[in-house]
Structure formats: C-alpha cells, structure tokens
Amino acid sequence: MQNNTTKTQVIIIGAGPTGLSMAAQLLRYGIDFIIIEKNEQTTHLSKALVVQARTLEIFQELGIAEKAIAIGQVTTAMNLFYKGKQKTAVDIQGLGEGMSQFPFALSLEQSKTEKLLVDHLSENGKKIQWGSAFSHFEQGENGVSAFYTDDKGNEQKIEAQYLVGCDGASSLVRHQLGFAFEGDTDPKLFYVADVKLSSPVINKNELFMFMIKKGFILFFPMEGKGHYRVIGILPDHKDTDPPVTFISIKNYIKQEVVCPLDFEEVLWFSSYKVHSRKAGSFQGERCFIAGDAAHIHTPAGGQGMNTGIQDAYNLAWKMAFVLKGEVNPGVLETYTSERMGNAKHLLQTTDRIFDMMAGTNPVWNFIRLNLFPPLSGIITKYDFIKKRIFPLLSQIGIAYPDSDLTLKSSIGKIKAGMRMPYFVFADGKQIYDYLSKPAFKILFFGDKNGSTINDTSIKIASHNFTEIPRTLFGNETDFYILLRPDNHISYIGKDACICRQLLNRINIG
Ligand SMILES: Cc1cc2nc3c(=O)[nH]c(=O)nc-3n(C[C@H](O)[C@H](O)[C@H](O)COP(=O)(O)OP(=O)(O)OC[C@H]3O[C@@H](n4cnc5c(N)ncnc54)[C@H](O)[C@@H]3O)c2cc1C
C-alpha cells in the first residue's frame, strides 16, 4: 500500500561509509536530505580497516578526526617474513611527516567508522531511516522520486531534486540507470578472518606479512591483545571444491607462516573473489552513484572505503552549491569526470600492487620473494620515495588537473588541480586551520593586500598571508590561490581577474 510522500532536497540510498559521508557533508552545507538503509543498523563486520590521511583530513572538518584516532591505532611498522625468517622491518610511522596533519594510516574497523558517522549525524539531529529497502526511482525534468518499503512494510515515496545511490557493489540505482560495471573478477579465492591468537613472533601492534610461493599471508593488528585480521589467498581452490572454512585452512596457514602460532578464537571468517570494476558513468541526469556502487577495487592498499568517502566529499559541495543557486548544474558533470578519472587510476595502481602480492606466476614470485623485501626496507630511508608513496596511499595526492574547474597554472611545485598542500606557519598554525569553512576561498600570499573578489553571487572567504613557504612556492610572491570548497586548487597565479572569470563561468547569475 502506498503511504506518504515526503519531500526533501537529496535522497541518499544506503548508509554504508559512502552514504553516511554524503549525509555528513550535505549537513555541513545546510542541505536537507533523507538517507534510507535496508539493514536495521550499521555493519557489525570489521571490513575496511584502514582510514587514510585524506579521510582523516575530511573527518577533521566534520570534527570527528580526534574521536577516530582515539578509538583506532596508528599503524607503526610492517614486518616481512619468508620461510619463518624476518627479511625486513619497515618503520611506517610518520611516513607522511610534513605532508599532512595526519602523517599515518589509522587502523579502525569499518563498523566503528560507520558508528562515528552515525553518531555525528544523530548529534546534529539527523536520523537514518533503517529497515527501509529502496526499490526504484522515477526522474523527470524537475525532480526525482524514490520508492521504498519502510521498516513496517509500508510503501513510501520521497520526492527530491537529486538522488545519490550509495548502495554498494550490487547497486540497484546503477542497474536502473543501465550503467555497465566493466572490469574483471580474479579467479583466485581470498579469505579474511578476524582472530585472537598467541605467538612469540606475531605479538606486536604491527603489520606482519608472510611472503609465500603462492601469494602472501597478512596479519593486520586490530584493537586488543592478540587480535589480528588475517588475509590470504587460496590459489588452488576450485569453484567445485567444498566451501572453505577457517578450520579447513588453519593448518595450511600455520604451515606456510612457519613461525609458532596458535589460533585461540575466530571472530569472523569469510572467503571471497576479488573484483576490479568501474561503472560507465557516475551520473544519469538527476541520479548519481558513489562508492562501491560506482567502482570496486582489489583490497590492496586499503583504498575502497576511503575512495567512497572522497566521492561523497567531491559530489556534496557541487550539489549543495547548485541547490543553493550559487553555481549552475553543469558543475555536477565534473563529478563524473573527476572521480571516474581517479577510480580508473586507482584501479590500475591497486591492480599492479595486487598482481605483485597475489600473482602466482614465476615472475611475480621472483619480484615478491626477492625484490620486494629489500626494496620495501628503503622506502622510509629516502625522502623522495616517501614523497611519492605517501601521497599515493593516503589519497592526499589525488588531483584534478584536467577538470573544467581547473585553470592550468602553477607556482613553484604547486599546480592547479592539486589538493592545497599542507604546511605549518612559523606561529605553529597550520594552513588547514584556515580552510575548514565549506566555501570557495581566495588566498593571497604576499606583503600587500590582495584584491577582493565580491562581484559574483558565489560567497568567497578571503585570507591574506605574508609568510610564504619557499619549499613549496619557490621565491614567488604576490600570488593568489583559488580554492574550491573541497580545498582543491582551481587556480594558482598572479591574476585575480582569472579567478573572477572562472567564478563567473560557473556562477548561476
Ligand atoms: C574484507 C574486506 C576488507 C576491506 N578492507 C578495506 C580497507 O582496508 N580499506 C578500504 O578503504 N576498503 C576496504 N574494503 C572495502 C570497503 O569495505 C568498501 O569499499 C566500503 O564498504 C564501500 O562503502 P559503500 O558505502 O560504498 O558501500 P557498502 O559498504 O556496501 O554500503 C552500501 C549500503 O547500501 C545498503 N543498500 C544496498 N541496497 C540497498 C537498497 N536497495 N535499499 C537500501 N539500502 C541498500 C547496504 O545495506 C549497505 O549498508 C574492504 C572490504 C572487505 C569486504
């Protein structure tokens, strides 16, 4: 039976990390939304364990970064073993020193990350509609309607300006939009287990990776003594074989790891195939897809959840500014171009890392067993290597140089399209202390006062800085940086008129 029709500005389907982030971002901009989720509550599974630096920067703007750090653990070191012997120990604490306020990867279970976001929404008066299963949407020139069954079994309808499908890898929104989900599925079987163990070797709050002939076995530290996530690969498993259980592979793991190890408790076990896929587009008129609904990755590098959170971060400001009538709807098209480019690049990188870690042919075996251990040992010794690795893993290196919102320009090492580089002023304040406002910003670096831009209907926050970090900007002075609300650089250079032109181009009036 059809019941009520509710009206809002944005409908969000799915309350995983992407949908919850979309909601939290729209809240920052004062946009009304309804978020529906078919489950009764957040996941109880640990799933994504790594919260990357860029996600923590986004959490900082929401005011939840400190809480995340308080309940998570900073990953400090990675130990590589082969045939029971330690090959190298890589110190990864502070890998991103000087590049982010959060120069590390945080280990935090996805269930806790989701709970943080739910609590943040609820503290701000926003509830998730749990137990509500979306069935389909209808869209027209003036709006979009979503149909769903609520927790009492009643058919409901929501009318809005936009809909965002954050409904995971099997997304109904993506299916209804008719978007292909192109890519591959790895034929090998992977397993993941959350265990309590005791071992004289695997006994620290560090990563332990055991290189084996047919892949790897990774022990990822979780909260509490002896608590680890075990991830590995079963290359010889066939689809016709009986289902894998932890008991059936326990002895195989112990045998491959070689060092003494006792499993005391298994808290969660799952086996799965790894997919690398991307949708053909992320937007169909008034409907968008984000997170796993738009792209799924191999688990290499812990990027999946973080990418979904950044999708939401990218889309939310564009949607908010369109809904507030400050920018024209064409700006929304840059969501697909920017985030699809990123997803494509990420798939290529994670696939390469994954091939090396999980590949079982002789070439990958040679690289993994002979080249990787000594090479990984030097990562943290050389600054120029850290400066390449950390931005890639932490997602602070994501840039949109070819976007319609980027004007090709540069000063020193900094180019338009990049995220605003992190640095600390002599008084101890960080540049990001000035950038938390969800608004366009114009920064002027120089001795005089920069010209203000107040002749567009887009509200712009202005800041003047006399101190100029030379390592980033060389000897240049008197230049402007136009920042988008997500703190990516639209323009960096000496001409304030160019900023005005860009703003007028995307401006509604
Ligand atoms: C074992 C494992 C380890 C992982 N490790 C990492 C890691 O270390 N780092 C990392 O970044 N990522 C990791 N990932 C990936 C990460 O879990 C996903 O990328 C992330 O969950 C995607 O978030 P999402 O919100 O886009 O989708 P999901 O988490 O899948 O959320 C989608 C939500 O939509 C809801 N939904 C679906 N259909 C409907 C409907 N019709 N109506 C209403 N609601 C609906 C679902 O119930 C679900 O709650 C891992 C994944 C797994 C399985």
PDBQT file of the ligand as one rigid body, heavy atoms in Angstrom, charges set to zero:
ROOT
HETATM    1  C1  LIG A 601      37.076  -7.926   3.845  1.00  0.00    +0.000 C 
HETATM    2  C2  LIG A 601      37.097  -6.536   3.349  1.00  0.00    +0.000 A 
HETATM    3  C3  LIG A 601      38.178  -5.739   3.657  1.00  0.00    +0.000 A 
HETATM    4  C4  LIG A 601      38.235  -4.439   3.197  1.00  0.00    +0.000 A 
HETATM    5  N1  LIG A 601      39.307  -3.644   3.555  1.00  0.00    +0.000 NA
HETATM    6  C5  LIG A 601      39.332  -2.342   3.183  1.00  0.00    +0.000 A 
HETATM    7  C6  LIG A 601      40.324  -1.432   3.682  1.00  0.00    +0.000 A 
HETATM    8  O1  LIG A 601      41.206  -1.807   4.457  1.00  0.00    +0.000 OA
HETATM    9  N2  LIG A 601      40.261  -0.127   3.293  1.00  0.00    +0.000 N 
HETATM   10  C7  LIG A 601      39.263   0.322   2.466  1.00  0.00    +0.000 A 
HETATM   11  O2  LIG A 601      39.243   1.533   2.160  1.00  0.00    +0.000 OA
HETATM   12  N3  LIG A 601      38.296  -0.501   1.991  1.00  0.00    +0.000 NA
HETATM   13  C8  LIG A 601      38.291  -1.814   2.331  1.00  0.00    +0.000 A 
HETATM   14  N4  LIG A 601      37.270  -2.638   1.937  1.00  0.00    +0.000 N 
HETATM   15  C9  LIG A 601      36.228  -2.115   1.047  1.00  0.00    +0.000 C 
HETATM   16  C10 LIG A 601      35.132  -1.382   1.817  1.00  0.00    +0.000 C 
HETATM   17  O3  LIG A 601      34.535  -2.228   2.776  1.00  0.00    +0.000 OA
HETATM   18  C11 LIG A 601      34.092  -0.887   0.831  1.00  0.00    +0.000 C 
HETATM   19  O4  LIG A 601      34.774  -0.189  -0.192  1.00  0.00    +0.000 OA
HETATM   20  C12 LIG A 601      33.095   0.036   1.519  1.00  0.00    +0.000 C 
HETATM   21  O5  LIG A 601      32.258  -0.670   2.388  1.00  0.00    +0.000 OA
HETATM   22  C13 LIG A 601      32.212   0.708   0.478  1.00  0.00    +0.000 C 
HETATM   23  O6  LIG A 601      31.318   1.552   1.112  1.00  0.00    +0.000 OA
HETATM   24  P1  LIG A 601      29.948   1.920   0.415  1.00  0.00    +0.000 P 
HETATM   25  O7  LIG A 601      29.226   2.761   1.405  1.00  0.00    +0.000 OA
HETATM   26  O8  LIG A 601      30.212   2.479  -0.935  1.00  0.00    +0.000 OA
HETATM   27  O9  LIG A 601      29.209   0.540   0.178  1.00  0.00    +0.000 OA
HETATM   28  P2  LIG A 601      28.690  -0.510   1.273  1.00  0.00    +0.000 P 
HETATM   29  O10 LIG A 601      29.566  -0.525   2.449  1.00  0.00    +0.000 OA
HETATM   30  O11 LIG A 601      28.463  -1.771   0.535  1.00  0.00    +0.000 OA
HETATM   31  O12 LIG A 601      27.304   0.113   1.732  1.00  0.00    +0.000 OA
HETATM   32  C14 LIG A 601      26.160   0.081   0.902  1.00  0.00    +0.000 C 
HETATM   33  C15 LIG A 601      24.939   0.173   1.798  1.00  0.00    +0.000 C 
HETATM   34  O13 LIG A 601      23.781   0.269   0.975  1.00  0.00    +0.000 OA
HETATM   35  C16 LIG A 601      22.774  -0.564   1.526  1.00  0.00    +0.000 C 
HETATM   36  N5  LIG A 601      21.841  -0.938   0.462  1.00  0.00    +0.000 N 
HETATM   37  C17 LIG A 601      22.107  -1.704  -0.610  1.00  0.00    +0.000 A 
HETATM   38  N6  LIG A 601      20.988  -1.832  -1.371  1.00  0.00    +0.000 NA
HETATM   39  C18 LIG A 601      20.016  -1.113  -0.749  1.00  0.00    +0.000 A 
HETATM   40  C19 LIG A 601      18.644  -0.869  -1.027  1.00  0.00    +0.000 A 
HETATM   41  N7  LIG A 601      18.034  -1.396  -2.104  1.00  0.00    +0.000 N 
HETATM   42  N8  LIG A 601      17.922  -0.085  -0.188  1.00  0.00    +0.000 NA
HETATM   43  C20 LIG A 601      18.521   0.461   0.919  1.00  0.00    +0.000 A 
HETATM   44  N9  LIG A 601      19.805   0.237   1.246  1.00  0.00    +0.000 NA
HETATM   45  C21 LIG A 601      20.562  -0.527   0.423  1.00  0.00    +0.000 A 
HETATM   46  C22 LIG A 601      23.556  -1.753   2.089  1.00  0.00    +0.000 C 
HETATM   47  O14 LIG A 601      22.790  -2.455   3.055  1.00  0.00    +0.000 OA
HETATM   48  C23 LIG A 601      24.773  -1.088   2.661  1.00  0.00    +0.000 C 
HETATM   49  O15 LIG A 601      24.604  -0.714   4.009  1.00  0.00    +0.000 OA
HETATM   50  C24 LIG A 601      37.177  -3.934   2.383  1.00  0.00    +0.000 A 
HETATM   51  C25 LIG A 601      36.076  -4.753   2.086  1.00  0.00    +0.000 A 
HETATM   52  C26 LIG A 601      36.021  -6.037   2.569  1.00  0.00    +0.000 A 
HETATM   53  C27 LIG A 601      34.814  -6.893   2.265  1.00  0.00    +0.000 C 
ENDROOT
TORSDOF 0
